[in-house]
Amino acid sequence: MDYLTLVTEIQSYTENEYASSDFNTFIQQAEQRIYNAVQLPALRKNSIGALTPNNKYLLTPTDWLATYSLAVVSPTTGEYSYLLDKDVNFIRAAYPDPTATGSPEYYAVFDKNTFILGPTPDLAYQAELHYYYYPESIVTAGNTWLGDNFSSVLFYGTLIEAGTFMKAEPDMLALYIKRYDDAMALMKQLGDGKNRRDAYRSGQVRYPVT
């Protein structure tokens, strides 16, 4: 389902036409709700950066929301070392002297734009960040992974927002929410279940036969 199809279907279901700004708000609120309810590969991104020797701070990407992993790569051996997530106060207490350098072992979120590392990097390590972000909205992209693969979740999520805006009858709004929850349960089976299983070690998904 692309953007124009979504607009047409919502207008048909609600028998109402909305200003484009209102409609775009409905969609983006639905997307935000969905993207914070399930973990999907489409919400993951990888970024390669570089640490500066004697500088214990590392800038985050502009679209970074949360971290899955942060690794430093040795410039001599190419070996990956994954850093442990700590609080800023731990970094400050464990490495009080910022001039004492070494291979970083820990990181903490210093502010919305910066990580702090401990100890301070001694070399120009490569940094590989695997992180969570909001993909481009279908409002501006036209087509998205969500619209192409789980249009039911996006459709009913948007319908909830539109129904709330137009003060839909409680029974209709409850129906929209039920349909959304059913569709979300299927997507969570994919994102939080199938995408996190190893069939070799965990076995195929099976239902008991009675």
N, C-alpha and C positions, 0 to 999 in steps of 0.2 A: 504494500500500500504506500503510494507516494503522497506528497503533501496535498495536491489538488484533490485526489481521491478521498483523503481523510476529511478535508473541508466539505466536500459534497456529501459524504455519508453522515457526518455530524449534523449538517443542516437538514438532511432528509429525516433523520431519526427524531430530532427535536422540533421539526417543522418551524424553524426559526432561522433567520439570517442575522449574522453578527458583523460588527465592524471588524475589519481585518486585524486591527490591533488587539481587540478582545480575543479573537479566535487564536491568534498567535500566543497570547498569554495562557489560554487554556492548554494548548499543546505543550508549551515549555514547562508549565507547572506539572503536567502529567509526566513528562519525561524526567523531571527532577525526582518526582515520587518513585518512579520505576527504577531509575539508576541507583537510588539509595536503598532499594529493597532486595536487590539480587546482584551476585557477582558474575559478570560475564567477560569472556575474553575480549569482546568489543569495547570494554571499558578500561582495558589495560594498554599501557604504552611503555615504550623503552626509550631511554635517552642516554647518549654517551657524552660525557663531559671530561674535564680535566681538572685535577687538583693543582693548586699553585704551592710550591715549596714555601714553608714558613707562614702560610696563611691557613688558619684553622676553619675558615668559612667556605661553604660551597653554595652557590646560588641554585634555587630550585627552578624547574621549567615554569613558564608563565601559566600553563594550564594544569599544574600539579595540584592535586587535592589530598592524596594520602599515599603513603609508601608501602609497596609490597616488599621490596628488597633494595639494598644499596651495597654495591661491591666496589672494591678498588682492585685495579689490575697492576701487577708489578711491571714497571717499565723494562726490567731486565729479564725476567723469567716468563712473563705473561700469565702468572698464576693469579687466580681469582681469590680474594679474601672478602667474605661477606661480613659487613659490619653489624654489630648488635645495636638495637634501638634503646636509647637511654634518655633520661631527663637531662635538661641543661644543668641542673645543680649537680648531677653525678659527674658530668664532664668537667665542670669547674672544680669540683672537689678532688677528682682523681688526677687531673692534669692542671694544677694551679699555675704552673709556669708555662705561658704560651710559647716561650722560646725553646722549650724542650721538645724535640722533634722525634718522629719515628713513623712506622707504618700505622695508619689509623686502624683502630679496632672497634670504635664506638661512634655513633652519631646521635644527634638529638635535633628536634625541630626548634630552631632558635627564634624564628618569626615566620610570617607567611611567605617570605621570599628566600629564606636562608636555613641551611643546616649548619650545625657546629660539630666539629670532628675532634676526636681525642685518640691519640695525641695529635699535635700539629703535624701535618705531612712534612716529611723530610725530602721527598722526591716529587717529581711531576707525574703522579699516578694518574692512570685513566680511571674515571668513575663511571660505573654503569648503574643507572637508576631504573627500576621497574616500578611503575606507579599507576595510580588510579586517576582518571580524569573524566570530564564530561565530553562525550563526542559532540560534534556539531549537530545542532538541532535540525530536525526535518524541515523546520520553518525556513531555514536559509539553504540547507543542502538539497532539499527536494526529495531525495531518497536517503534512507539510513538503514543500518543493519536491523534496528528494531522494527521499522516499518516493513522491511522485506521479509523478516523471519518470524516476528511475533506481533503482527498487526493487531491481533485481538487485544493484547495488553494495552497497546497505545490507543486503540480506538475506545475501549471502555474507560481507560484512564482520562482521556480527553472528554468523554461523555459525562463523567462524574463532575469535572470542573465546569463544563457548560451547564449541566443540570443544576449545580449549586448556584451558579451565577443567575440563572433564570428562575430560581426558586421552584424547581420541579416538585411535583407531588411526592410525598414521602415514600409511597409504595414504588414509584418509578425510580427514584433515586436509590432505594434499597436494592432494586433489581439490577441497576447499573453496577452497584458496588459488589453484588454477588457475582455477576458475570466477570467483573475485573478480578476479584479474588480467585475465581476458578482459573482464569487465564494465567494469572500470576503464579499459581501453584504449579502449573505445567512448566512455566519458564524457570521457576526455581528448581524444578527437577533437573532441568538442563544445566543451568548455571552453577547451582550449589550441589548438584548431585552428579550427573553424568560427566560433566567437565572436570570433576574432581575425583573420579574413579579410575583405577587402573584395572582393566578387565583381567589382566594376567594374574595380578595379586589378589584383587578383590572379588573376581568372578563376575560373570554376566548377571545383570539384573533379572531376577526370577520371581514369579508369583507362585505360591503353593497351589497345587491342584487337589481339589477335594473330590 
